[in-house]
Every structure is written in structure tokens, then in C-alpha cells.
Amino acid sequence: MLARKLSTKGDTLYLERRVGLFSGVALIVGTMIGSGIFVSPTGLLIRTGSIGLSFIIWAACGAMSLLGALAYAELGTMNPSSGAEYAYLMDAFGPMPAFLFSWISTLILKPSQVAIICLSFAKYAVEAFVDECGSSDYVVKIVAVLSILIITYINCYSVNLATGVQNAFTAAKLVAVFVVVAGGVYKIIQGRTEHFRNYFENTTTSMGDVATAFYSGLWAYDGWNNLNYVTEEIKNPSKNIPKAIYISIPLVTMCYLLVNVAYLTIMSPDEIVRNEAVAVTFGIRALGSIAWVIPLSITISTFGSANGTLFAAGRLCFAASREGHLMHVLSYIHIKKLTPMPSIIFHSIITIVMVASGTINSLIDFFSFTAWIFYGSAMLALLVMRYTRPDVPRPYKVPIIIPLTIFVISLYLVVAPIIDKPQIEYLYSVIFMIAGMIFYVPFVRLGYKFRIIDRWTVIIQLLLQVAPTKLVLP
Ligand code: ARG
């Protein structure tokens, strides 16, 4: 994670441009590789029914992420203010959709990301360190909640500790991916290719299944738009953003395809479907005495990702509340430690509720459904602004077919599962959006306040030792 550096020019505070090409690549790769590649292969294979279609979807998700990121590069260089989707929706459609984005990100997107990553952490921690009979869903959930409490503590305790943990843990995921890929290559050299046949046998014919298989795959690729959150800090953005995208996303796609090949050298498709912690079995069968490297590095990696995601979530909620989009007390910071404690604790509570009530796959569907509504809206914003703001300089411009294609695919991804495989989670997501719209007019637009909130604010202020601030946090 990049610690932000503020500088002054006259009276104005600004963020220094410190992110070069290498850091840009590291930022994208570091966010994209997290829990997904270690948990999604099972979901994807169950949903597609065949290894042929699942490879196609893994590759297609990579291509979609690449095209989506290039379209975001146009948006990010056109409006370089941080805040990504919030800023683009504001430019193209005005304050209400922008508000809805920050509302949904704070209440659904960020907490569900943390919940999925913590559940994946717990799955691997339990699978690796507790024997077979102990690894029930119940134990996994308890371990996930414990991990949330620990990262909450870290993030409330100090900003430096949180970024330090993040930096130290990022390398672990690359080790895990590298070891799996190397193990796979070794097995192929030994001739273990017996599972690579009947590629398309049992392929699903349901469009809803294909869309939810994309959800599983796209979760592993999520984070492709991460540079847009720091555009203000990138050196020479119109060159470095597209370059970083062209390097990192194909690199991640390659890693994911190779990891899937590696799993198949060791396990049959049936075994993968029955096994939710595939990489552990891979380690045991391929690496013998050093098998422990895999679950250890995956638990470290996912813990680091969860910590980084909560860190970002806390800042988003902090900023949204300061704008008046949520309770003002959520934008207060601790008077000594200077951490946005109320917003971090608020997030952790929502995350714990999600962990308690969902499973990895249901949360992935819930997240992806909601996220792709907004990724699709960002594509629409790009298309609309080509007509409404044709003269705004666009240092980097994509062919119009790119946002158009991603927009159509995102429509399919959102609509197909509702028609073909409706799940209660999709309804929750829509209810939250409608609630956001209802909340917007009286509380944000007209600035109405409940008296009782003032009393709570005082209680929270005393309890947590937090105060309102105009400080710019690092
Ligand atoms: N792709 C990541 C994973 O597989 C999840 C990234 C979550 N998104 C984010 N912007 N932090 O775990």
C-alpha cells in the first residue's frame, strides 16, 4: 500500500505524484491477486460444469478486466480527481447517482469484500491447521470473525501499523502463486496430463449459470480499476496508466490460467468441485514435505488483503460521511491515534453480520451483482460524456467499441442471474439502492437531522475519544 505524501505549494495542499510505472503495476497486481484464485476455481467449475468452459471464462474475465480498465483509463485521465466512480457518475449524471455509489460502496461493496476475503482466510487457516473433523462451517465463521476483530484493532491502533502489515504481507501471495505454478509445470513435465480431456463434457446450458460463473471469475480479477483511486498521484498519468494496465492485467490473467492448469495436473475436476480449499490439496500432493508453504502463504496473503481493504473502506466511509452522505460521527478521527475509528468499527460490524449470514459463494454473487451495476454505469458515463462533454480534453482515449462492449456485458451479468437464477441477495442489493434513494432527498439534499443522532454522536465521541476534523488523512 502506498502511503500518501502531501506537499504544499503556496497555501494549497496537494498529493505528490509519486506513483511511477512500477508502483502502478504493483498496485494493480497487489489488489487483484488476493483470495479469488485460491477459492474461485471450485465455484467456477461447479457453475460451468466443464473444464473447457471454465478456462474460457477465466480468460474472458481477464479480457473484460483489461478492456474495462482501459475505459477507466480514459475516465481517470479526463477527470483526474480521486474517488473514481463517484467522480465520473457525478460528472455524467449528477449528485444522486454519485451519492448512491458512495452509499452502496460503504454499506455493501467494501464490507462484502472484507467478508469474502476473511472467510477465505479462515477457510485456509482452518483447513491447514485444524484436522479434518474440526473444519466445519461454524469454525470457519468464528475464525473469520476473529480475523475481522484483529484487523479492526490494527486499523484503529495506527495508520503506520496498518500500512506496514499490508506491505509485509503482499509478497506472500506472489510466493503462493509462483509455487503453485512451478509445481504445476513440474507435474506437466512428468507427464501428468490425464485430467486434460473431455473438455466440454457436461457443460451447462443455463445462461444464469454462465453469468454466475463469471461472478466467481470476476471476483478473482476485481481490483483492475484500482489505479483510478490514485490518479492524482500518478506520474505522467496519460502514459503510465495505460502502460501499467497493459502489463499487469495480462500478467495476472496468465498467472490465473497457469494456476488452474496446475490444479488440474494434480486433481480431477470432480475432486476440485468437492474441495473448497483446492490449494491445500495441491500442496499436499505436489510439494510433499514443504506443503505447508501454500496454506501459510495464502493465509498471510488473504489476511494482508483483508487488512488493506478495511483500510480503504474506512477512508471511503470517512470521506462519504464528511460530505454528509452518512452520519457525521463516522467522519470523526481518534484524537491521539488519528485513525478514522468510528468508520472502521462501523464497517467491521457490517462485515461481521455478512460473515455470520453468508457463505463465500453467496457473498461473491452479492458483491459481483452490485459491483457490476456500477462498473456498467461507469461505462455508460463514458459513453454519455462523449456526447455531453465532447470538448473536455481526453489525454487517453479508447475506441468507443470498448466501453460499449463492457456495458452490454455488464447488462447481461446483472440481468441474466435475476431472470434465470434469482437469489435473495440480489433483492437485498436492490432494496439497499432504493433505501439510498429514499434517504437521499430528506437527509442529504434537504439536510434534515434526527435529534437522537446528536445524542449518539456525543456518546460515541466520549466512548471512542474521537473528534470532528478538517484534517486530510494520509
Ligand atoms: N481480486 C481480489 C481477490 O481475489 C479481491 C479484490 C477486492 N477488491 C478490491 N478493490 N480490494 O481476493
Residues whose N, C-alpha, C, O or C-beta is under 5 A from the ligand:
A	BS01	LIG	T31 M32 I33 G34 S35 G36 I37 Q113 W219 A220 Y221 D222 G223 T309
